[in-house]
Amino acid sequence: MANTYTQLMFHVVCSTKNRERTLIDGHGDELYKSIWGIHNTLNCHLYRIGGVEDHIHVLTGLPTTLALAKYAGDQGRE
């Protein structure tokens, strides 16, 4: 099918271990930049990212060549 279009969007929620409040004192910005870099490397589109002290939300679009299990398991790294 020459004119097929696929768009895979996912809402991913990640929490800290034991829901400890570790994302405080502005450390979230560094984490968000790191996650943004990983998404660029994987050719994913990062729509939104945000969170609070014990969890983050990521709205992302994955390419059809990247399995969700691979993305969620080890962020696409071999």
All heavy atoms as a GROMACS GRO file, in nm:
protein
  617
    1MET      N    1   0.084  -0.116   0.000
    1MET     CA    2   0.000   0.000   0.000
    1MET      C    3   0.089   0.124   0.000
    1MET      O    4   0.150   0.157   0.101
    1MET     CB    5  -0.090  -0.001   0.122
    1MET     CG    6  -0.192  -0.112   0.120
    1MET     SD    7  -0.315  -0.093   0.248
    1MET     CE    8  -0.249  -0.206   0.369
    2ALA      N    9   0.093   0.190  -0.109
    2ALA     CA   10   0.184   0.302  -0.126
    2ALA      C   11   0.146   0.424  -0.044
    2ALA      O   12   0.231   0.502  -0.006
    2ALA     CB   13   0.190   0.339  -0.273
    3ASN      N   14   0.018   0.443  -0.014
    3ASN     CA   15  -0.026   0.564   0.056
    3ASN      C   16  -0.069   0.536   0.199
    3ASN      O   17  -0.162   0.597   0.249
    3ASN     CB   18  -0.140   0.630  -0.022
    3ASN     CG   19  -0.095   0.678  -0.157
    3ASN    OD1   20   0.017   0.726  -0.170
    3ASN    ND2   21  -0.179   0.666  -0.257
    4THR      N   22  -0.001   0.446   0.266
    4THR     CA   23  -0.034   0.412   0.404
    4THR      C   24   0.036   0.509   0.499
    4THR      O   25   0.154   0.540   0.483
    4THR     CB   26   0.009   0.268   0.436
    4THR    OG1   27  -0.057   0.181   0.346
    4THR    CG2   28  -0.026   0.231   0.578
    5TYR      N   29  -0.038   0.556   0.599
    5TYR     CA   30   0.018   0.646   0.699
    5TYR      C   31  -0.008   0.587   0.836
    5TYR      O   32  -0.120   0.547   0.868
    5TYR     CB   33  -0.049   0.785   0.689
    5TYR     CG   34  -0.003   0.882   0.794
    5TYR    CD1   35   0.122   0.942   0.786
    5TYR    CD2   36  -0.082   0.911   0.903
    5TYR    CE1   37   0.165   1.030   0.882
    5TYR    CE2   38  -0.040   1.001   1.001
    5TYR     CZ   39   0.084   1.059   0.989
    5TYR     OH   40   0.126   1.146   1.085
    6THR      N   41   0.095   0.582   0.917
    6THR     CA   42   0.082   0.529   1.052
    6THR      C   43   0.137   0.631   1.151
    6THR      O   44   0.244   0.687   1.129
    6THR     CB   45   0.160   0.397   1.068
    6THR    OG1   46   0.114   0.305   0.971
    6THR    CG2   47   0.144   0.338   1.205
    7GLN      N   48   0.061   0.653   1.259
    7GLN     CA   49   0.108   0.742   1.365
    7GLN      C   50   0.084   0.671   1.497
    7GLN      O   51  -0.029   0.640   1.533
    7GLN     CB   52   0.033   0.874   1.362
    7GLN     CG   53   0.084   0.972   1.464
    7GLN     CD   54   0.016   1.108   1.454
    7GLN    OE1   55  -0.085   1.123   1.386
    7GLN    NE2   56   0.071   1.205   1.522
    8LEU      N   57   0.192   0.644   1.570
    8LEU     CA   58   0.185   0.574   1.698
    8LEU      C   59   0.220   0.672   1.808
    8LEU      O   60   0.333   0.718   1.818
    8LEU     CB   61   0.282   0.456   1.700
    8LEU     CG   62   0.264   0.353   1.590
    8LEU    CD1   63   0.377   0.251   1.594
    8LEU    CD2   64   0.130   0.283   1.603
    9MET      N   65   0.123   0.704   1.891
    9MET     CA   66   0.146   0.796   2.003
    9MET      C   67   0.120   0.722   2.134
    9MET      O   68   0.026   0.643   2.143
    9MET     CB   69   0.053   0.917   1.993
    9MET     CG   70   0.084   1.005   1.874
    9MET     SD   71  -0.025   1.146   1.863
    9MET     CE   72   0.018   1.235   2.010
   10PHE      N   73   0.205   0.749   2.232
   10PHE     CA   74   0.195   0.681   2.360
   10PHE      C   75   0.209   0.779   2.474
   10PHE      O   76   0.288   0.874   2.468
   10PHE     CB   77   0.304   0.573   2.372
   10PHE     CG   78   0.290   0.464   2.270
   10PHE    CD1   79   0.358   0.472   2.150
   10PHE    CD2   80   0.207   0.357   2.294
   10PHE    CE1   81   0.345   0.373   2.056
   10PHE    CE2   82   0.192   0.257   2.200
   10PHE     CZ   83   0.262   0.265   2.080
   11HIS      N   84   0.133   0.755   2.579
   11HIS     CA   85   0.145   0.830   2.704
   11HIS      C   86   0.214   0.738   2.802
   11HIS      O   87   0.158   0.637   2.845
   11HIS     CB   88   0.006   0.870   2.755
   11HIS     CG   89   0.009   0.940   2.886
   11HIS    ND1   90  -0.097   0.937   2.972
   11HIS    CD2   91   0.104   1.014   2.947
   11HIS    CE1   92  -0.067   1.005   3.081
   11HIS    NE2   93   0.055   1.054   3.067
   12VAL      N   94   0.336   0.771   2.837
   12VAL     CA   95   0.418   0.686   2.924
   12VAL      C   96   0.432   0.756   3.059
   12VAL      O   97   0.464   0.874   3.065
   12VAL     CB   98   0.557   0.663   2.861
   12VAL    CG1   99   0.642   0.574   2.950
   12VAL    CG2  100   0.545   0.604   2.722
   13VAL      N  101   0.408   0.682   3.166
   13VAL     CA  102   0.424   0.734   3.302
   13VAL      C  103   0.531   0.651   3.372
   13VAL      O  104   0.522   0.529   3.376
   13VAL     CB  105   0.291   0.728   3.381
   13VAL    CG1  106   0.310   0.783   3.521
   13VAL    CG2  107   0.181   0.800   3.306
   14CYS      N  108   0.631   0.719   3.424
   14CYS     CA  109   0.739   0.652   3.497
   14CYS      C  110   0.746   0.709   3.638
   14CYS      O  111   0.745   0.831   3.655
   14CYS     CB  112   0.873   0.677   3.428
   14CYS     SG  113   0.881   0.621   3.259
   15SER      N  114   0.753   0.621   3.736
   15SER     CA  115   0.763   0.669   3.874
   15SER      C  116   0.900   0.635   3.932
   15SER      O  117   0.969   0.547   3.883
   15SER     CB  118   0.652   0.610   3.961
   15SER     OG  119   0.680   0.478   3.995
   16THR      N  120   0.935   0.706   4.035
   16THR     CA  121   1.060   0.680   4.105
   16THR      C  122   1.044   0.554   4.190
   16THR      O  123   0.933   0.510   4.219
   16THR     CB  124   1.098   0.798   4.195
   16THR    OG1  125   0.992   0.820   4.288
   16THR    CG2  126   1.122   0.923   4.114
   17LYS      N  127   1.156   0.496   4.228
   17LYS     CA  128   1.152   0.376   4.310
   17LYS      C  129   1.082   0.407   4.442
   17LYS      O  130   1.114   0.506   4.508
   17LYS     CB  131   1.294   0.326   4.336
   17LYS     CG  132   1.300   0.194   4.409
   17LYS     CD  133   1.441   0.144   4.418
   17LYS     CE  134   1.444   0.009   4.485
   17LYS     NZ  135   1.580  -0.046   4.489
   18ASN      N  136   0.986   0.323   4.477
   18ASN     CA  137   0.907   0.337   4.600
   18ASN      C  138   0.835   0.472   4.607
   18ASN      O  139   0.803   0.519   4.715
   18ASN     CB  140   0.993   0.318   4.724
   18ASN     CG  141   1.056   0.181   4.730
   18ASN    OD1  142   0.995   0.081   4.692
   18ASN    ND2  143   1.180   0.174   4.775
   19ARG      N  144   0.814   0.532   4.491
   19ARG     CA  145   0.747   0.664   4.481
   19ARG      C  146   0.813   0.769   4.572
   19ARG      O  147   0.746   0.858   4.626
   19ARG     CB  148   0.598   0.652   4.514
   19ARG     CG  149   0.519   0.559   4.424
   19ARG     CD  150   0.496   0.617   4.291
   19ARG     NE  151   0.397   0.725   4.296
   19ARG     CZ  152   0.325   0.760   4.193
   19ARG    NH1  153   0.338   0.699   4.078
   19ARG    NH2  154   0.241   0.859   4.203
   20GLU      N  155   0.946   0.758   4.586
   20GLU     CA  156   1.019   0.855   4.666
   20GLU      C  157   1.022   0.990   4.595
   20GLU      O  158   1.029   0.996   4.473
   20GLU     CB  159   1.161   0.806   4.693
   20GLU     CG  160   1.165   0.684   4.781
   20GLU     CD  161   1.306   0.632   4.802
   20GLU    OE1  162   1.402   0.703   4.769
   20GLU    OE2  163   1.318   0.519   4.852
   21ARG      N  164   1.020   1.097   4.670
   21ARG     CA  165   1.017   1.232   4.615
   21ARG      C  166   1.160   1.277   4.582
   21ARG      O  167   1.220   1.352   4.657
   21ARG     CB  168   0.950   1.325   4.714
   21ARG     CG  169   0.812   1.278   4.749
   21ARG     CD  170   0.752   1.361   4.857
   21ARG     NE  171   0.629   1.418   4.803
   21ARG     CZ  172   0.567   1.522   4.850
   21ARG    NH1  173   0.616   1.585   4.953
   21ARG    NH2  174   0.457   1.565   4.795
   22THR      N  175   1.211   1.230   4.469
   22THR     CA  176   1.350   1.260   4.433
   22THR      C  177   1.364   1.368   4.326
   22THR      O  178   1.473   1.419   4.308
   22THR     CB  179   1.420   1.132   4.383
   22THR    OG1  180   1.348   1.080   4.273
   22THR    CG2  181   1.428   1.028   4.493
   23LEU      N  182   1.258   1.402   4.258
   23LEU     CA  183   1.267   1.502   4.152
   23LEU      C  184   1.236   1.640   4.207
   23LEU      O  185   1.138   1.704   4.172
   23LEU     CB  186   1.170   1.467   4.037
   23LEU     CG  187   1.194   1.332   3.971
   23LEU    CD1  188   1.087   1.303   3.869
   23LEU    CD2  189   1.331   1.329   3.907
   24ILE      N  190   1.322   1.684   4.296
   24ILE     CA  191   1.302   1.814   4.360
   24ILE      C  192   1.422   1.904   4.332
   24ILE      O  193   1.522   1.860   4.277
   24ILE     CB  194   1.280   1.799   4.513
   24ILE    CG1  195   1.393   1.718   4.575
   24ILE    CG2  196   1.148   1.733   4.541
   24ILE    CD1  197   1.386   1.706   4.725
   25ASP      N  198   1.412   2.027   4.371
   25ASP     CA  199   1.521   2.125   4.360
   25ASP      C  200   1.569   2.144   4.217
   25ASP      O  201   1.687   2.159   4.191
   25ASP     CB  202   1.640   2.084   4.449
   25ASP     CG  203   1.603   2.077   4.596
   25ASP    OD1  204   1.514   2.154   4.636
   25ASP    OD2  205   1.662   1.997   4.669
   26GLY      N  206   1.477   2.141   4.120
   26GLY     CA  207   1.512   2.170   3.981
   26GLY      C  208   1.583   2.059   3.907
   26GLY      O  209   1.629   2.080   3.795
   27HIS      N  210   1.595   1.941   3.965
   27HIS     CA  211   1.662   1.831   3.895
   27HIS      C  212   1.578   1.777   3.780
   27HIS      O  213   1.629   1.708   3.693
   27HIS     CB  214   1.695   1.718   3.991
   27HIS     CG  215   1.799   1.752   4.093
   27HIS    ND1  216   1.865   1.872   4.096
   27HIS    CD2  217   1.850   1.681   4.196
   27HIS    CE1  218   1.951   1.874   4.196
   27HIS    NE2  219   1.943   1.760   4.260
   28GLY      N  220   1.451   1.809   3.780
   28GLY     CA  221   1.363   1.762   3.673
   28GLY      C  222   1.405   1.815   3.537
   28GLY      O  223   1.397   1.745   3.437
   29ASP      N  224   1.454   1.939   3.532
   29ASP     CA  225   1.495   1.998   3.404
   29ASP      C  226   1.608   1.918   3.340
   29ASP      O  227   1.608   1.893   3.219
   29ASP     CB  228   1.538   2.142   3.423
   29ASP     CG  229   1.421   2.234   3.458
   29ASP    OD1  230   1.306   2.195   3.429
   29ASP    OD2  231   1.445   2.341   3.515
   30GLU      N  232   1.705   1.875   3.419
   30GLU     CA  233   1.816   1.794   3.367
   30GLU      C  234   1.764   1.660   3.315
   30GLU      O  235   1.807   1.613   3.210
   30GLU     CB  236   1.920   1.770   3.475
   30GLU     CG  237   1.998   1.893   3.516
   30GLU     CD  238   2.097   1.862   3.626
   30GLU    OE1  239   2.153   1.751   3.628
   30GLU    OE2  240   2.117   1.951   3.711
   31LEU      N  241   1.673   1.601   3.389
   31LEU     CA  242   1.615   1.473   3.349
   31LEU      C  243   1.537   1.488   3.219
   31LEU      O  244   1.550   1.405   3.128
   31LEU     CB  245   1.523   1.420   3.459
   31LEU     CG  246   1.448   1.291   3.429
   31LEU    CD1  247   1.544   1.176   3.409
   31LEU    CD2  248   1.350   1.261   3.541
   32TYR      N  249   1.459   1.594   3.207
   32TYR     CA  250   1.380   1.616   3.086
   32TYR      C  251   1.470   1.636   2.964
   32TYR      O  252   1.442   1.585   2.856
   32TYR     CB  253   1.288   1.737   3.102
   32TYR     CG  254   1.188   1.725   3.216
   32TYR    CD1  255   1.136   1.839   3.275
   32TYR    CD2  256   1.147   1.601   3.264
   32TYR    CE1  257   1.044   1.830   3.379
   32TYR    CE2  258   1.056   1.591   3.368
   32TYR     CZ  259   1.005   1.706   3.424
   32TYR     OH  260   0.915   1.696   3.526
   33LYS      N  261   1.581   1.708   2.980
   33LYS     CA  262   1.675   1.727   2.870
   33LYS      C  263   1.738   1.595   2.829
   33LYS      O  264   1.757   1.569   2.710
   33LYS     CB  265   1.784   1.827   2.910
   33LYS     CG  266   1.735   1.969   2.916
   33LYS     CD  267   1.846   2.063   2.959
   33LYS     CE  268   1.791   2.205   2.977
   33LYS     NZ  269   1.894   2.297   3.027
   34SER      N  270   1.768   1.511   2.924
   34SER     CA  271   1.825   1.380   2.894
   34SER      C  272   1.725   1.293   2.818
   34SER      O  273   1.760   1.228   2.720
   34SER     CB  274   1.867   1.311   3.024
   34SER     OG  275   1.916   1.183   2.999
   35ILE      N  276   1.601   1.293   2.863
   35ILE     CA  277   1.497   1.215   2.796
   35ILE      C  278   1.474   1.268   2.655
   35ILE      O  279   1.456   1.191   2.560
   35ILE     CB  280   1.367   1.215   2.879
   35ILE    CG1  281   1.390   1.136   3.008
   35ILE    CG2  282   1.250   1.159   2.800
   35ILE    CD1  283   1.276   1.146   3.108
   36TRP      N  284   1.476   1.400   2.639
   36TRP     CA  285   1.460   1.461   2.507
   36TRP      C  286   1.573   1.415   2.414
   36TRP      O  287   1.549   1.382   2.297
   36TRP     CB  288   1.459   1.613   2.520
   36TRP     CG  289   1.444   1.684   2.390
   36TRP    CD1  290   1.330   1.698   2.316
   36TRP    CD2  291   1.547   1.750   2.317
   36TRP    NE1  292   1.357   1.771   2.202
   36TRP    CE2  293   1.490   1.804   2.201
   36TRP    CE3  294   1.682   1.770   2.341
   36TRP    CZ2  295   1.564   1.875   2.107
   36TRP    CZ3  296   1.755   1.842   2.248
   36TRP    CH2  297   1.696   1.893   2.133
   37GLY      N  298   1.695   1.409   2.464
   37GLY     CA  299   1.808   1.362   2.384
   37GLY      C  300   1.793   1.218   2.342
   37GLY      O  301   1.825   1.181   2.228
   38ILE      N  302   1.746   1.134   2.432
   38ILE     CA  303   1.723   0.993   2.399
   38ILE      C  304   1.618   0.982   2.289
   38ILE      O  305   1.633   0.904   2.194
   38ILE     CB  306   1.680   0.914   2.524
   38ILE    CG1  307   1.797   0.903   2.622
   38ILE    CG2  308   1.628   0.776   2.486
   38ILE    CD1  309   1.759   0.850   2.759
   39HIS      N  310   1.512   1.061   2.299
   39HIS     CA  311   1.407   1.058   2.196
   39HIS      C  312   1.461   1.102   2.060
   39HIS      O  313   1.426   1.044   1.958
   39HIS     CB  314   1.288   1.144   2.238
   39HIS     CG  315   1.196   1.075   2.332
   39HIS    ND1  316   1.226   1.060   2.465
   39HIS    CD2  317   1.076   1.015   2.313
   39HIS    CE1  318   1.128   0.994   2.524
   39HIS    NE2  319   1.037   0.966   2.434
   40ASN      N  320   1.546   1.203   2.059
   40ASN     CA  321   1.606   1.245   1.932
   40ASN      C  322   1.690   1.134   1.872
   40ASN      O  323   1.686   1.110   1.752
   40ASN     CB  324   1.691   1.371   1.952
   40ASN     CG  325   1.608   1.495   1.959
   40ASN    OD1  326   1.493   1.497   1.916
   40ASN    ND2  327   1.666   1.600   2.013
   41THR      N  328   1.769   1.067   1.956
   41THR     CA  329   1.854   0.957   1.909
   41THR      C  330   1.770   0.844   1.850
   41THR      O  331   1.809   0.784   1.750
   41THR     CB  332   1.940   0.904   2.026
   41THR    OG1  333   2.019   1.009   2.077
   41THR    CG2  334   2.028   0.790   1.980
   42LEU      N  335   1.656   0.817   1.910
   42LEU     CA  336   1.568   0.707   1.864
   42LEU      C  337   1.475   0.749   1.752
   42LEU      O  338   1.394   0.670   1.706
   42LEU     CB  339   1.485   0.655   1.982
   42LEU     CG  340   1.562   0.590   2.095
   42LEU    CD1  341   1.468   0.553   2.209
   42LEU    CD2  342   1.633   0.465   2.044
   43ASN      N  343   1.485   0.874   1.708
   43ASN     CA  344   1.398   0.927   1.603
   43ASN      C  345   1.251   0.927   1.646
   43ASN      O  346   1.161   0.903   1.566
   43ASN     CB  347   1.416   0.850   1.472
   43ASN     CG  348   1.364   0.927   1.354
   43ASN    OD1  349   1.360   1.050   1.356
   43ASN    ND2  350   1.323   0.855   1.251
   44CYS      N  351   1.227   0.952   1.773
   44CYS     CA  352   1.092   0.964   1.828
   44CYS      C  353   1.056   1.113   1.836
   44CYS      O  354   1.144   1.197   1.846
   44CYS     CB  355   1.085   0.906   1.969
   44CYS     SG  356   1.126   0.732   1.979
   45HIS      N  357   0.928   1.140   1.833
   45HIS     CA  358   0.883   1.278   1.848
   45HIS      C  359   0.832   1.296   1.990
   45HIS      O  360   0.738   1.230   2.031
   45HIS     CB  361   0.773   1.311   1.748
   45HIS     CG  362   0.731   1.454   1.755
   45HIS    ND1  363   0.800   1.553   1.688
   45HIS    CD2  364   0.631   1.516   1.821
   45HIS    CE1  365   0.742   1.669   1.714
   45HIS    NE2  366   0.639   1.649   1.795
   46LEU      N  367   0.894   1.385   2.064
   46LEU     CA  368   0.854   1.413   2.202
   46LEU      C  369   0.756   1.529   2.200
   46LEU      O  370   0.792   1.642   2.173
   46LEU     CB  371   0.976   1.447   2.287
   46LEU     CG  372   0.953   1.470   2.435
   46LEU    CD1  373   0.897   1.344   2.500
   46LEU    CD2  374   1.082   1.510   2.503
   47TYR      N  375   0.628   1.500   2.224
   47TYR     CA  376   0.524   1.603   2.222
   47TYR      C  377   0.522   1.684   2.351
   47TYR      O  378   0.522   1.806   2.348
   47TYR     CB  379   0.386   1.541   2.198
   47TYR     CG  380   0.368   1.488   2.059
   47TYR    CD1  381   0.389   1.354   2.030
   47TYR    CD2  382   0.332   1.572   1.956
   47TYR    CE1  383   0.373   1.306   1.903
   47TYR    CE2  384   0.315   1.525   1.827
   47TYR     CZ  385   0.336   1.391   1.801
   47TYR     OH  386   0.320   1.343   1.673
   48ARG      N  387   0.521   1.615   2.464
   48ARG     CA  388   0.517   1.683   2.594
   48ARG      C  389   0.589   1.596   2.698
   48ARG      O  390   0.588   1.474   2.691
   48ARG     CB  391   0.374   1.702   2.644
   48ARG     CG  392   0.289   1.796   2.563
   48ARG     CD  393   0.321   1.942   2.598
   48ARG     NE  394   0.228   2.033   2.536
   48ARG     CZ  395   0.244   2.086   2.417
   48ARG    NH1  396   0.348   2.055   2.344
   48ARG    NH2  397   0.155   2.170   2.369
   49ILE      N  398   0.647   1.664   2.794
   49ILE     CA  399   0.709   1.596   2.906
   49ILE      C  400   0.689   1.683   3.029
   49ILE      O  401   0.694   1.806   3.022
   49ILE     CB  402   0.859   1.566   2.882
   49ILE    CG1  403   0.916   1.479   2.993
   49ILE    CG2  404   0.937   1.694   2.865
   49ILE    CD1  405   1.052   1.422   2.963
   50GLY      N  406   0.662   1.620   3.141
   50GLY     CA  407   0.643   1.693   3.265
   50GLY      C  408   0.625   1.596   3.379
   50GLY      O  409   0.617   1.476   3.360
   51GLY      N  410   0.620   1.648   3.497
   51GLY     CA  411   0.602   1.560   3.610
   51GLY      C  412   0.605   1.635   3.741
   51GLY      O  413   0.606   1.758   3.746
   52VAL      N  414   0.604   1.556   3.845
   52VAL     CA  415   0.610   1.609   3.982
   52VAL      C  416   0.721   1.535   4.054
   52VAL      O  417   0.801   1.466   3.992
   52VAL     CB  418   0.474   1.593   4.054
   52VAL    CG1  419   0.370   1.684   3.991
   52VAL    CG2  420   0.426   1.450   4.053
   53GLU      N  421   0.725   1.546   4.184
   53GLU     CA  422   0.837   1.494   4.262
   53GLU      C  423   0.858   1.344   4.253
   53GLU      O  424   0.969   1.296   4.269
   53GLU     CB  425   0.818   1.534   4.408
   53GLU     CG  426   0.818   1.684   4.427
   53GLU     CD  427   0.755   1.726   4.558
   53GLU    OE1  428   0.676   1.648   4.614
   53GLU    OE2  429   0.786   1.837   4.602
   54ASP      N  430   0.752   1.267   4.227
   54ASP     CA  431   0.768   1.122   4.231
   54ASP      C  432   0.732   1.050   4.101
   54ASP      O  433   0.738   0.927   4.094
   54ASP     CB  434   0.686   1.062   4.346
   54ASP     CG  435   0.537   1.086   4.330
   54ASP    OD1  436   0.497   1.157   4.238
   54ASP    OD2  437   0.461   1.030   4.412
   55HIS      N  438   0.697   1.122   3.995
   55HIS     CA  439   0.673   1.057   3.866
   55HIS      C  440   0.675   1.160   3.753
   55HIS      O  441   0.664   1.279   3.777
   55HIS     CB  442   0.541   0.980   3.867
   55HIS     CG  443   0.419   1.067   3.868
   55HIS    ND1  444   0.369   1.122   3.984
   55HIS    CD2  445   0.337   1.108   3.768
   55HIS    CE1  446   0.261   1.194   3.955
   55HIS    NE2  447   0.240   1.187   3.824
   56ILE      N  448   0.694   1.107   3.630
   56ILE     CA  449   0.692   1.194   3.512
   56ILE      C  450   0.595   1.136   3.410
   56ILE      O  451   0.564   1.016   3.410
   56ILE     CB  452   0.832   1.209   3.448
   56ILE    CG1  453   0.885   1.075   3.400
   56ILE    CG2  454   0.929   1.274   3.544
   56ILE    CD1  455   1.008   1.087   3.314
   57HIS      N  456   0.548   1.223   3.322
   57HIS     CA  457   0.462   1.185   3.210
   57HIS      C  458   0.533   1.223   3.081
   57HIS      O  459   0.590   1.331   3.071
   57HIS     CB  460   0.329   1.261   3.216
   57HIS     CG  461   0.242   1.224   3.331
   57HIS    ND1  462   0.136   1.138   3.319
   57HIS    CD2  463   0.246   1.261   3.461
   57HIS    CE1  464   0.077   1.125   3.437
   57HIS    NE2  465   0.144   1.199   3.525
   58VAL      N  466   0.526   1.133   2.983
   58VAL     CA  467   0.586   1.159   2.852
   58VAL      C  468   0.482   1.127   2.747
   58VAL      O  469   0.426   1.016   2.746
   58VAL     CB  470   0.712   1.071   2.830
   58VAL    CG1  471   0.769   1.093   2.691
   58VAL    CG2  472   0.817   1.096   2.937
   59LEU      N  473   0.453   1.222   2.659
   59LEU     CA  474   0.368   1.196   2.543
   59LEU      C  475   0.460   1.194   2.423
   59LEU      O  476   0.525   1.295   2.391
   59LEU     CB  477   0.262   1.304   2.527
   59LEU     CG  478   0.167   1.286   2.409
   59LEU    CD1  479   0.088   1.155   2.422
   59LEU    CD2  480   0.073   1.404   2.396
   60THR      N  481   0.468   1.079   2.359
   60THR     CA  482   0.566   1.061   2.253
   60THR      C  483   0.507   0.990   2.134
   60THR      O  484   0.408   0.916   2.146
   60THR     CB  485   0.687   0.981   2.306
   60THR    OG1  486   0.788   0.974   2.205
   60THR    CG2  487   0.650   0.841   2.347
   61GLY      N  488   0.567   1.012   2.021
   61GLY     CA  489   0.533   0.940   1.898
   61GLY      C  490   0.650   0.853   1.860
   61GLY      O  491   0.764   0.900   1.852
   62LEU      N  492   0.624   0.723   1.840
   62LEU     CA  493   0.731   0.630   1.806
   62LEU      C  494   0.729   0.598   1.658
   62LEU      O  495   0.621   0.586   1.598
   62LEU     CB  496   0.715   0.498   1.883
   62LEU     CG  497   0.714   0.504   2.035
   62LEU    CD1  498   0.708   0.362   2.092
   62LEU    CD2  499   0.834   0.577   2.088
   63PRO      N  500   0.846   0.582   1.595
   63PRO     CA  501   0.848   0.539   1.456
   63PRO      C  502   0.800   0.394   1.446
   63PRO      O  503   0.809   0.317   1.543
   63PRO     CB  504   0.995   0.552   1.417
   63PRO     CG  505   1.071   0.548   1.545
   63PRO     CD  506   0.980   0.603   1.650
   64THR      N  507   0.750   0.356   1.332
   64THR     CA  508   0.698   0.219   1.316
   64THR      C  509   0.808   0.114   1.325
   64THR      O  510   0.779  -0.003   1.345
   64THR     CB  511   0.625   0.206   1.182
   64THR    OG1  512   0.715   0.241   1.076
   64THR    CG2  513   0.503   0.295   1.178
   65THR      N  514   0.932   0.155   1.313
   65THR     CA  515   1.044   0.060   1.321
   65THR      C  516   1.089   0.032   1.463
   65THR      O  517   1.175  -0.054   1.484
   65THR     CB  518   1.164   0.115   1.241
   65THR    OG1  519   1.198   0.244   1.292
   65THR    CG2  520   1.130   0.126   1.094
   66LEU      N  521   1.034   0.102   1.561
   66LEU     CA  522   1.074   0.085   1.701
   66LEU      C  523   0.959   0.020   1.778
   66LEU      O  524   0.851   0.077   1.788
   66LEU     CB  525   1.110   0.219   1.763
   66LEU     CG  526   1.154   0.218   1.909
   66LEU    CD1  527   1.281   0.136   1.928
   66LEU    CD2  528   1.175   0.360   1.958
   67ALA      N  529   0.984  -0.097   1.833
   67ALA     CA  530   0.882  -0.167   1.912
   67ALA      C  531   0.862  -0.098   2.046
   67ALA      O  532   0.959  -0.051   2.107
   67ALA     CB  533   0.923  -0.312   1.934
   68LEU      N  534   0.738  -0.090   2.090
   68LEU     CA  535   0.707  -0.028   2.219
   68LEU      C  536   0.780  -0.100   2.332
   68LEU      O  537   0.832  -0.036   2.423
   68LEU     CB  538   0.556  -0.029   2.245
   68LEU     CG  539   0.511   0.027   2.379
   68LEU    CD1  540   0.554   0.173   2.393
   68LEU    CD2  541   0.361   0.013   2.394
   69ALA      N  542   0.787  -0.232   2.326
   69ALA     CA  543   0.857  -0.308   2.430
   69ALA      C  544   1.005  -0.270   2.435
   69ALA      O  545   1.064  -0.259   2.543
   69ALA     CB  546   0.842  -0.458   2.406
   70LYS      N  547   1.065  -0.249   2.321
   70LYS     CA  548   1.206  -0.209   2.315
   70LYS      C  549   1.223  -0.068   2.373
   70LYS      O  550   1.314  -0.040   2.450
   70LYS     CB  551   1.256  -0.215   2.173
   70LYS     CG  552   1.401  -0.194   2.157
   70LYS     CD  553   1.478  -0.314   2.205
   70LYS     CE  554   1.624  -0.301   2.168
   70LYS     NZ  555   1.705  -0.399   2.235
   71TYR      N  556   1.133   0.022   2.338
   71TYR     CA  557   1.137   0.159   2.390
   71TYR      C  558   1.120   0.162   2.542
   71TYR      O  559   1.196   0.225   2.612
   71TYR     CB  560   1.027   0.243   2.323
   71TYR     CG  561   1.002   0.375   2.390
   71TYR    CD1  562   1.081   0.486   2.359
   71TYR    CD2  563   0.902   0.390   2.483
   71TYR    CE1  564   1.060   0.608   2.421
   71TYR    CE2  565   0.879   0.513   2.546
   71TYR     CZ  566   0.959   0.620   2.514
   71TYR     OH  567   0.937   0.740   2.576
   72ALA      N  568   1.021   0.092   2.592
   72ALA     CA  569   0.991   0.094   2.736
   72ALA      C  570   1.094   0.016   2.816
   72ALA      O  571   1.124   0.053   2.929
   72ALA     CB  572   0.853   0.038   2.761
   73GLY      N  573   1.149  -0.088   2.759
   73GLY     CA  574   1.241  -0.173   2.834
   73GLY      C  575   1.377  -0.114   2.856
   73GLY      O  576   1.428  -0.111   2.968
   74ASP      N  577   1.438  -0.063   2.750
   74ASP     CA  578   1.573  -0.011   2.766
   74ASP      C  579   1.597   0.113   2.681
   74ASP      O  580   1.709   0.140   2.641
   74ASP     CB  581   1.676  -0.118   2.735
   74ASP     CG  582   1.667  -0.170   2.591
   74ASP    OD1  583   1.582  -0.120   2.515
   74ASP    OD2  584   1.744  -0.259   2.557
   75GLN      N  585   1.492   0.186   2.652
   75GLN     CA  586   1.499   0.309   2.574
   75GLN      C  587   1.564   0.287   2.437
   75GLN      O  588   1.629   0.374   2.384
   75GLN     CB  589   1.574   0.418   2.650
   75GLN     CG  590   1.502   0.462   2.775
   75GLN     CD  591   1.366   0.520   2.743
   75GLN    OE1  592   1.354   0.606   2.658
   75GLN    NE2  593   1.263   0.475   2.810
   76GLY      N  594   1.546   0.166   2.379
   76GLY     CA  595   1.590   0.141   2.243
   76GLY      C  596   1.736   0.109   2.226
   76GLY      O  597   1.783   0.090   2.117
   77ARG      N  598   1.811   0.100   2.336
   77ARG     CA  599   1.954   0.070   2.325
   77ARG      C  600   1.975  -0.079   2.316
   77ARG      O  601   1.903  -0.159   2.372
   77ARG     CB  602   2.030   0.126   2.445
   77ARG     CG  603   2.036   0.277   2.439
   77ARG     CD  604   2.114   0.332   2.556
   77ARG     NE  605   2.024   0.431   2.615
   77ARG     CZ  606   1.998   0.442   2.742
   77ARG    NH1  607   2.054   0.365   2.828
   77ARG    NH2  608   1.916   0.534   2.785
   78GLU      N  609   2.078  -0.118   2.241
   78GLU     CA  610   2.114  -0.261   2.227
   78GLU      C  611   2.177  -0.312   2.355
   78GLU      O  612   2.240  -0.246   2.426
   78GLU     CB  613   2.212  -0.279   2.110
   78GLU     CG  614   2.150  -0.243   1.979
   78GLU     CD  615   2.038  -0.337   1.936
   78GLU    OE1  616   2.050  -0.458   1.960
   78GLU    OE2  617   1.940  -0.290   1.881
   0.00000   0.00000   0.00000
